[in-house]
Amino acid sequence: MNPFYASLWLVPGYLLGSIAATFGGRLADRSDARVIASIGLTLQAVAYVLYDTLLTLATPFYYITMISSISGIGAGMFFAANGKMVMFEVPRGGMYGIASGGTNRTIGNIGILLSFIIAIVVSSMAIPRSIAFQIFVGSSTLTPSLMAPFINSLHLAFRVSLVLIAVAIATSWSRTRVPMTQQKKIVNKP
């Protein structure tokens, strides 16, 4: 399957993630954002476990769509609630624009970039160097002979990612709970 058609199987996950971000933000405004963010991270961890256990050369494409949807919903919930928690920490009269646009989004972009770097480095370490170059540098197309080593290398990347997301879940749960009265003052502010 070419990259365009392969990517279409991932679109439902991104759409559901967009919808989940809206509802996740609303839930974070009405309840403890720390819990919503942690639930989102837990859904992403479930997706990594499913990818690690179900991804083979014979995995049906709809499995990938279902797992991607779980990951997308988790990401949407996490990013919405995490954004609220970050903004709550900005002092009143502070620089909300710098905090949300500059710092929060920059750190988010760095995190996404680092996740790709970690996945590629870990995956490429799990296979012979010549195969890693063929797969990741694009010196050849992804032929059937390269598919098995590529999928095997992804399993290691999923496991490392699972460890990192477990740390993120623990960190998220350990945040200070924002009292509802303080949350309402911020939410109801014009």
C-alpha positions in Angstrom: 0.0 0.0 0.0 1.4 3.4 -0.8 1.9 6.0 1.9 -1.2 8.0 0.9 -3.6 5.1 1.2 -1.9 3.9 4.3 -2.4 7.3 6.0 -6.1 7.2 5.2 -6.5 4.4 7.7 -5.2 6.8 10.4 -7.6 9.6 9.7 -10.4 8.4 11.9 -8.0 8.5 14.9 -7.2 12.1 14.2 -10.8 13.0 13.8 -11.8 11.3 17.0 -8.9 13.0 18.7 -10.2 16.4 17.6 -13.6 15.6 19.0 -12.2 14.2 22.2 -10.1 17.4 22.7 -13.3 19.5 22.7 -15.0 17.2 25.2 -11.8 16.7 27.2 -11.5 20.5 27.5 -15.0 20.8 28.7 -14.5 18.0 31.2 -11.3 19.6 32.4 -13.2 22.9 33.0 -15.9 21.1 35.1 -13.8 18.6 37.0 -10.2 17.9 38.0 -8.1 18.5 34.9 -5.4 16.3 36.4 -7.7 13.3 36.2 -8.7 14.0 32.6 -5.1 14.4 31.5 -4.1 11.2 33.3 -7.0 9.3 31.7 -5.9 10.6 28.3 -2.3 9.4 28.9 -3.7 6.0 30.1 -5.6 5.6 26.8 -2.4 6.3 24.9 -0.6 3.7 27.0 -3.4 1.2 26.2 -2.9 2.0 22.5 0.9 1.3 22.8 0.2 -2.0 24.5 -2.3 -3.0 21.7 0.2 -1.9 19.0 2.9 -4.0 20.7 0.8 -7.1 21.1 -1.3 -7.0 17.9 1.0 -5.5 15.2 2.2 -8.2 12.8 2.5 -8.6 9.1 -1.0 -10.1 9.1 -2.7 -7.5 11.2 -6.0 -6.3 9.6 -6.0 -2.6 8.7 -9.1 -1.9 10.8 -7.2 -3.0 13.9 -4.7 -0.2 13.1 -7.6 2.3 12.7 -9.2 1.2 16.1 -5.9 1.5 17.9 -5.2 4.8 16.3 -8.6 6.0 17.4 -7.9 5.0 21.0 -4.6 6.9 20.9 -6.2 9.9 19.2 -8.9 10.1 21.9 -6.3 9.8 24.6 -4.1 12.5 23.0 -7.1 14.9 22.6 -8.1 14.4 26.3 -4.5 14.9 27.5 -3.7 18.0 25.5 -6.9 19.8 26.4 -6.6 19.1 30.1 -2.8 19.6 30.2 -3.3 23.0 28.5 -5.7 24.0 31.2 -3.3 23.0 34.0 -0.5 24.9 32.4 -2.6 28.0 32.1 -3.8 27.7 35.7 -0.1 28.0 36.8 0.3 31.4 35.1 0.0 34.1 37.7 -3.0 36.5 37.4 -2.1 39.5 35.3 0.6 37.3 33.9 1.5 36.8 30.3 -1.1 34.4 29.1 -0.1 34.8 25.4 3.5 33.9 26.1 2.4 31.0 28.3 0.0 29.4 25.9 1.4 30.3 22.5 5.1 30.6 23.2 6.0 28.3 26.1 3.2 25.7 26.1 3.1 25.1 22.3 6.9 25.2 21.9 7.3 22.6 24.7 4.5 20.5 23.0 6.3 20.7 19.6 9.6 19.7 21.2 7.9 16.8 22.9 6.4 15.6 19.6 9.7 16.0 17.8 11.5 14.1 20.6 9.0 11.3 20.4 9.7 10.8 16.7 13.5 10.9 17.4 13.3 8.4 20.2 11.1 6.0 18.1 13.4 6.2 15.1 16.6 5.8 17.2 15.2 2.9 19.2 13.8 1.2 16.1 17.0 1.6 14.1 19.0 0.1 17.0 16.8 -3.0 17.0 17.8 -4.0 13.4 21.0 -4.2 11.4 22.4 -0.9 10.3 22.0 -1.7 6.6 18.3 -2.5 7.0 17.8 0.6 9.2 19.3 2.8 6.4 17.1 1.2 3.8 14.0 1.8 6.0 14.5 5.1 7.6 16.8 7.0 5.2 14.7 5.8 2.3 17.5 4.4 0.2 14.9 1.8 -1.0 11.2 1.1 -0.9 9.7 -0.8 1.9 9.7 -4.2 0.3 8.2 -7.4 1.9 11.7 -8.5 2.9 12.1 -5.3 5.0 8.6 -5.4 6.5 9.3 -8.1 9.1 12.5 -6.4 10.5 10.7 -3.0 10.4 7.7 -4.3 12.4 10.0 -6.1 14.9 11.9 -2.8 15.4 8.6 -1.0 16.1 7.8 -3.3 18.9 10.9 -2.1 20.8 9.9 1.5 20.1 6.4 0.8 21.5 7.9 -0.7 24.7 10.2 2.2 25.2 7.4 4.6 24.6 5.2 2.7 27.0 7.9 3.2 29.7 8.0 6.9 29.0 4.3 7.3 29.0 4.1 5.4 32.3 6.4 8.1 33.8 4.2 10.8 32.3 1.1 9.1 33.9 2.8 9.1 37.3 3.8 12.7 36.8 0.3 13.7 35.8 -1.3 12.0 38.7 1.2 13.6 41.1 0.2 17.2 40.1 -1.5 19.4 42.6 -5.2 19.2 42.4 -6.8 22.5 41.6 -9.8 23.2 43.9 -13.1 23.6 42.1 -13.7 27.1 43.5 -10.4 28.3 42.0 -11.2 26.6 38.8 -14.6 28.2 38.5 -13.1 31.7 39.1 -10.8 31.1 36.2 -13.4 29.5 33.9 -16.0 32.2 34.5 -13.6 35.1 34.1 -14.7 37.2 31.0 
